[in-house]
Amino acid sequence: MGDKLSHFDAQGQAHMVDVSDKDVTSRTAIAEGFITMSPATLAHVTAGTAKKGDVLGVARLAGIMGAKRTADLIPLCHPLALSKVALDLTPDHDLPGVRVTATVKTTGQTGVEMEALTAVSVACLTVYDMLKAVQKDMEIGGIRLTFKDGGKSGRFTA
């Protein structure tokens, strides 16, 4: 990795990176994060008693939608045709809370790291939205890229 930031031109102006000369390759990214809450709030998730409905199911769909809309949210991201978006939302009594993992794939000229990170973020925010009536001090954290593969920079594993 060089120390040049690709989203700035020679004059220091922000721009969308030109990927037209990049090879089309299979691209995969995995991101993770979590939302912490009280054991009583987590019990609503696991028992299915949240007033707004199936917390994990709705958050999973929201994360998928978030990945698909990343270019609408992050100004310099390319719109991508995603071939896979999968979210795993797992209640964790040791947190206590919910752990979220997103896997995103495409075949293209740029990676899907931002899509995976957005999917996790939106899923965590949706869990918050669905449970805020019972707990307002939940915390979202640990959102990070854990794996990416494809493209010129190759493989990264956290």
N, C-alpha and C positions, 0 to 999 in steps of 0.2 A: 504494500500500500504506500502510495506516495503521500506527500503532505498537501497536495492540491485538492481543494474541494470541488467536486464535479458540478455542483449546482450554481457555480458562479463563473461568469465569463472573465476574460482578461481585464476588463474594466471594473470587476467586482460586482457586476449586476447579476441578480438572480435570474436564472433561465432554466428551462426544461432541457435535460441532457439529450443530445442527439444519439439515439441508439440504432440508427439505420444501418450502420456498418458493423454492428455486433452480430455474432453468430446466433442463430436460433438454436437453443438448447433446452433440454428439460430442466426446469427450475422447481425447487422445493424449499419451503421455509417452515419452521416450527417455532412458535412462540408460546410463552406461558405467563401466567399471572395468577393472582388470587384476590379474594375479597374476604375479609375477616368480619366476624359478627359474634354476637353472644350465643351460647349454647341454646338458649330458648328460641332465638331467631332461626338458627340452623335447624331446629326441630320442625319449624314450619316448612322448611325446604324438604326435609326427608319424609315428613308425614303427608306432604301435599296439601297442607291446610292454609297456605297463603291466600289471602282474599282475592288477589289478582289472578290466581290460577297456577299452572304448572311452571314454577320458577325456572327450572333447568331447561325444560323444553322451549320456553319462550326465549330464554337467553341464548340457547343454541341457535335458534333461527335468527335472532338479532345479530349474533356474531357472523353468521354466514352473510347476511345482508350487509353488514359493515364491511366485510372483506370486499364484496362486490362494488361498494361505493367509495372505496379508498381514494380514488382519483378525484372524487367530488369533494373530499374533505381535506386532503393534503395537497396544497397547491401545485407542487412540481412533480407529483406522481403521474406516471403514464396510465391511461386506462388499459386494462389487460383483460384478455379472455381467459378466465380461470377455468381449469379443468377439474379441480377438486378444492373444496373447502370443507374441512371436517373439524368439529369442536368436541372436546371431551370435557364435561363439567362433572367434577367429582366432589361430593361432600367430604370434608376432612374434619373429623371431630377433634383432632389434635390442634388445629389452627385456633379456634374453630372457625369454619367457613367453607368456601368452595374454591377448589383449584380448577383453573381453566387452561386447557392446551388447545391450540389451533394448528392445524396442518393445512398448508395451501400449496397447490401445484399449478403449473402452467408449462406450456412450451412456447418460448418466445425469446425476445431480445433483451429483456430486463427481468430482474428478480422479483420475488413476491414477499420479501421481508416485511414491507410496510403493510401489506394485506394481512399477513399473519398477526402482526402487532395490533392492527386495527380491529381484527376479529376478536382478539382477547380483550381489548379495551372496551369494545361495545358490549360484549357478553357480560363483563364485570359491571358495567354501568347499568345494564338491564337488570341484573340481579339486585343491585341497589334500588333501582326504581320500583321493582316489584315488592321489596321488603321495607321500604322507607317508612311505611305506616306504623310498623312495629319497632323499628330501630333506625335512628337518624345518624348515629355515630359509627356506622360501619366504615371500614377502611379498605381501599383498593391499593394493591402494591405488587411489587416483584415482577412487573411486566418487562419481559426481556426476550430477545431472540436467543433460542437455544441451539438452532441448527439451520444451516442453509447449504444448498448444493446447486451447482450449475453455474454457467457463465465463466467469464475470464478469471475471476477470483477463486473459483473452485469451491471447495468444501470448508465450512466453518462449523465447529462444534464448541459450545460453551462448556 
